[in-house]
């Protein structure tokens, strides 16, 4: 977060659709909290990281 005003929140983010350029955005406080809450997991849930899949060439193919 860069600045918290009376009604707005200014924060920095990376826009990966635009070549990972750093940008700034102003949002009303209620909208910022709404978007932030999407990142909070419910109780007893765990964040899982996925391992990358091996290349298809490395998987043996049964051709018989």
C-alpha positions, 0 to 999 in steps of 0.5 A, a space after each residue: 500500500 502506498 497511501 491510505 486516504 479518507 475514502 481511497 486506498 492507493 497500492 502498487 501491483 504488477 500487471 502481468 498482462 502488460 509485460 509485468 509492468 509495475 502500476 498503481 491503482 486507487 480504489 475506494 476502501 470498501 472495494 479494496 477490502 472486498 478484493 483483499 478478502 478473496 485472498 483469505 482462506 476459510 478456517 481449516 483450509 490450507 494453501 497448496 502449491 502445485 508441483 510442475 508437471 514433467 515434460 510429456 517426453 519423459 513419460 513412457 508410452 506403452 505402444 504394445 
